[in-house]
Amino acid sequence: MSDKNISVQDTIAELVSRRGFLKSAASVVAAQSTMAVAKGMGYGRDQTKTFAYVGTYTGDDGNGQGIYLYDVDSQSGALTLIKLAAATTSPSALILSSTGKYLYAVNEVSDFQGSNGSVSAYAVNRSTGDLTLLNVVSSKGGGPVFLSVDATGKYLFVANYGGGSIAVLPVKPDGSLGAAVDLHLDTGNVGPTTPTNAPPGSTANSGHDAPHVHSAVIDPNNKFVLQADLGQDRIYSYSFNARSGKLTPADTPFVALPPGDGPRHIAFHPNGSWVYSIQEEASTLTFFLYDSSSGALQFQQMISSLPPGFTGTSYASELQISADGRFLYAANRLEDSITLFTVGGDGQLTYVAETATEGKYPRQFAIDPTGSFLYVCNQNSDNLTSFRIDSVSGNLTFTGQSTPVGTPSCIEFLAT
């Protein structure tokens, strides 16, 4: 769901106050960064280093200015602002190429070359983290919100929320993007505005006015693409031709989720046989068995993404699975928490604990390359918060660090 249209608890006065605070905070942090370089602490000189790119909402839609570049302290989890790496319009989703040489960003707009959104391609300086714009192309649909790359690095899949479509963009040898080689538009079969499995007292009802593609991910074998349509309450499966970039509906073309629940994002377990989806309006997680030979999904379990006994309205947003496959984390907006689940030997999820995000409306979160920290993008409180991950229990502990950034929407890590 395009969250910038949701009414939340912040008042206009609070937003204006935050804008002033963010400008001051960004100036201070930028000055500190410049002083560090002047003192001989320049970036890119270490043998190993981790950078973080943070995408934001800009202009009338938020308080950000584009893509920000941070240095990541692997011991403390602290983020230090290096610079605004790219001034671009609402880069609400980012992804790096597998080589780390290129970064791709959606521009969540609907007025590019007609009523489309766009995707920007950047070359990455792996020593400094600097970005150089390569080109900008149409996403072939309004309001793109998600993108992913196939295993060969030759194709980019773009989910157009406003346009209700998935586009396949070819990646050229120099990392720039070509015009879409395939486009699939979802039509009809829109679900009800009231989710079937929402918690008691929920008034969640957005996203069911039309088809809305919210994500598209390639399977571990690079053979099938799974696409979540929130408005249709469906997860589609497409056979992927890695030579042409074309998508063909699988023999079982989709699996239906409960009416109104709104599937948003999808995650593959490291074993490649288990798939999990998170439903935005219902605030649920669904576990499927995945048939890698046909791309078909078989339902196994549904569980709330919220803590037991929760009542009221919340919008689930993101899910991540730990690299060892033992834990699954889910983000809840308005309830403003990250919930921890263990993944059983049969793939079933069991609720363990919840942790407050120390900010409002966690749109996205990500685990750093070491697996030691989890970072949350709190969209409506203009901050990033970090949590240390207990490697044994999976539990999260707030590091005490809150980094100011305007309307953060996503974070992507580059280890060099």
N, C-alpha and C positions, 0 to 999 in steps of 0.2 A: 504494500500500500504506500502511496506517496504521502508521507507523514506530514508534510508541510501544510496540508489542508485540514488536519485534525485540531479541534479545539482542546486545549489543555489548560492546566490550572494557572499558568503564568499570566499575569496581567500585562497590559500594554506598558504600564509604568515600569514594571520589572524588566521588560525587554529593553526599554530605552536605557535604563540604568545599567544593564549588562553590557550594552553596546559601548557605553563610555568606559566601563571597567576593562573590557577586552582590549580596546585601543591602547589604554594605559599599560595593561599587563603585557601586551605583545611588544610594546616599545621597550619596556624594561628588560624582558627576556632577550629581545634582539640585541639590545645594547650589551647585555652580559655575554652573549655569544660572541659579539665582535671583540670585546675585551679579552675573551679567552684566546682567540686567534692571535691577537696582538701580543699576548704573553707567551706565545710559542706553543700553544695547545691546539694547533690546527687540526682539522678533521682529515681523515683519509690516510694518516701516517702509521696507524697501528697495523699489525699483521692481520688481526681479525677485528671486525667491527660490524655492528648492526645498526642499520638505519630504519626509521619508520616514516612512512608516508601517510598523511592523514587527509582524507577528502572531506569537504565541507559543503554546506548549502550557502549560497551567496545572494547578494542583491536583496530583492524584496522577500526572498524565501529564507534568508538566514543572515547570520552575522559573520560568516567566513569570507575569505577572498580567493579561495582556490585550493591548491594542494600544498600542504606544509611539510617540511622536511625536519625530522628530529634525529638526534643522536640517542641511542639506547644504551644505558648502563646495564650491562649483563649481570652485575652483582646486586645492585639495589633496585633495578627496574625503573630508575628515574629517566624521564624524557627531557632532553635539552633542545630547545628550538635552535635550529641552524638558520633557516630562512623560509620565506614563502617561495617554494620551488617552482610553482606555476600559477600564475593568475589566470584562472579559467572559470567558466560559469558552472556552478553547482556540480562539481565532480563527486557525485554521491556514491559511486562504486568504483573501486580500483582493483587492478590485478597486474601482477608482474609476470613476465614470460618465465619459463622454466630456467632459462639461462641467467635471469636477472639483468639482462641487457636492455629490456624495454618495459615500459609501464604504460598501461592502457586505462583510460578513465572515461566513464560515461559522462555526458553533460545532460543532466536531467531537465531538458527543455522540450518544448513542443512547437517551436517556431524556426527550426533550422531547415532551410530548403523546402519551405511549405509548412506542413504540420508535423515534422519529424523532430526527433532528438538527434544527438550527435555523439560520436566517440572520438576521443583525442588519443594520438599515439605519441609517446615520448621515448627518446634515447636516454639511457641511464649511464651516468659516469659512476662506475662502481667504486671509485676511490673517494669521491666527494659526495656522491648522492645527487649531484646536480641533474636536472632534467632539461632536455632540448626537444622542443616540439618538432615532430616529424610531419604530421598532417592531421586533418580533421575530416571525418566522413559522416555521412548520414547513417543513423541507426535504423532507418526505414520504418519508423514508428514513433509515436509521441511518448515522452516521459520514460526513457530507458533508466532502469534501476539496478541492473545486475549484469555482470559479464564473466565469462570463464573462457579458458583456452584449452584446445584439444592437446593430446599427449605429444603430437608431432610439432606443436607450436606454429602450425600453418593456418589455423582457423580460430576465430573468435566467435563465441556465441553471445548474443545480446538479447536480454529480455526487455521488451518494451511494455511497461505497465499501462501507460495511457493508450497505446496503440493496440494492445492485446495480441502481440505478435512476438515471434522469435526470428532473429535474423542471423545469418552466418556471414561473417566478414573474413576475407582472405588476408593473411599476413604475408607481406612481401619480404624478400630476402634482407632488405635493409631495416625491417621492423615496422615500416609504415603499413597502413591499411588500404585495401582496395575496396571497390564497391561491392555490396552484398551479392553473394552468389546464390543465396537461397533465402526465402522468406515464407514463414507459415503464419497465417492469421487465424486466431481462434474466433469462432462465430457461434452465436446462440447459446442455449443451455445455461443461462445465467441462474445462479443459485439464489435462495431467499436472503433477505437482509438480516434475519435473525438466525444466529448460529445454533445448530442442534445441541452442541455439547458445551456451551458457555457455562461458567460457574453461576451459582445462584446470585440473583441481583444484578447480573451483567446487563449493560445497555449497549454492548458492542454491536455495531450494525453496518460498518462501512465496507466498501469494496465490491458490492454486488449489484452495481448498476449496469455492468458490461463485462466482457471478458477482460482479465487483467493478468498478463504473464508477469510473474514476479521473480522467477529464477530459472536457470537452465544449466545443468551440469552433465559432463561426460562421465561415463562409467570407467572403472580402472582399466578395462581392456580396450578403451577407445573405440567401442563398437556401437554403443547406444547413448543417446542423450535423453535425460529425464527433465521434463519441463513442468513447473508448477503454475497452474492458472488459478489465481485466488478467486476471481469472479465466477468461474465455472465449477469450483470445488473439484478439480481434476488434476491428476498428475499424468501427463502424456509421456509416451515412450516412442522415440524415433531411432531407426537404424541410421547410422552415420557412415557415409562413404568418405574415407580419409583422403581419397584421391581427388574427388570433385568438390567435396564440401557439402554435398546434398544430403538432405534429411528425408527419410521415407517412413511413414507410420509403421510401427511394429505390428506383428500379427495380433497382439493384444494392444490396441492403440492407446488405451488409457485405463487408469483405475480411478473410481469415483470415491471421494471423501464425503463424509456426512454433510448434508445440505447446509450451506451458510457458514461452515467452519473456516474456510479460507486458507488452503495450503499456501505457504509463503516460501520457505527455503527447504532444501534437501541436502542430506549428508550421507555419504557412503562410509560404512565401517571399514577399517583397514583390511579386514578379511575379504572384502569385495562381495560378500554374500548377503550382507544386511544393509538395509536402507532405512533412514529415519527422516520424517518430515515434521515440520512445525506448522501448526495452523494458527493464523493470526487472530481471527475473531473468537475462536473457541478457546484459545490458549491451551492447546493440546499437542502432544507428541505422538506420532504414529510410527510403529515399527513394522517393516515389511521384509519378507524373504525375497531376494532378488535372483532371478534366473538369468545368468550372464549369456546364455545361448539364445534367448528370445527377447530379453529386455523386459520381461513381465514381472510385476510386483504381486506378492501374495500377502494379504493382511495378516498380522500376528497379534498386535497389541495397540491399545490407545490408552494414554495416561495424561493427566493434567500436567502442564508445564509449571503450574503454580503450587505453592505449598499446600498441604492438606488443610481443609477447612476454610480456604479462602472464599470470600464472597465479594461481589462487586465487579467492576469493569477493569479489564486489563487487555493489552494487545501484545501477544507474543511476537518476537521479532527475529531472533537468531538462534542457531544451534551449532555447536562445535563438539567434535569427538577428540579425546586425547590421542596422541600418536600411538600409544600402546593399546588403544581400544578399550580401556577399562572404565572410562568415565565419559559421560555426556553432560554438557553444560547448555542451559537454555536461558534466554533473556526475556524478561517480562516488563513491558512499558506500562506506565501508570502505577503498577505495583512496585516497579523500579527495583528489581532484584535479578540476580543470577542464581538459578537453581542447579544443584548438582544431583546427578543420577549415576548409579553404578550400572554397568552393562554386564548382564549375567552370561554364563557360558552358553546359553541358548539365545542370546540377543535381547532378552527381556530387560526392561528398564525398571529400576527401583529407586524411588526418591530417597535422598540422603539429607540434604540441607539446603537452605537458601542464604544468600549473602546480599545485603543492601549494596546498591551500585554507587552510593555516595554521590549521586547526581540524578537528574530527571530524564526519563524517557530514553533508555538505552537502545539505540537503533541497531547497533552492531557491536560485536566484540571479537577479539582474536587472541590466540595464544602465541607467544613469541617463539622464535626458532629453537630456543633451548628447552622449551616446555616448562619453564620455571615461573612465568608470569602470564597473567591474563589482563588484557587492557580493554576497557569499556568506553565506547563513544556515547556520552550522554548528550543527546541532541538538544534538549530543551533547557539544559542548565549550562551549556557552553563550557564543558570540561571533559577531560579524559582522566579516568581513574585507573589505578593499577593494583593488582592483587597477586600475592605470592601463592603458588600452587604447592600444596603438600603432595610430594611424589608418592606417598604411601596411601593416604586416604582420599586424595583429590580435593580436599577442602581448600577454600579460599580465605586468605587473610589480607585485609586492606593494608597496603604499604604506608598509608598516610599521605601519599602523593596524589595531588589533584592538579592537572595541567590545564591552564586556561586556553581554550581555542573556540572560535566562533562556530556554533552549530555543527559539531563534528558528526559525520555520517559513516565513516569507515576508516580502518587502519590496516596497512599492509606493510610487512617487514621484509627487509633486504639484508641478508647476512653475507658479508664479503670476506 
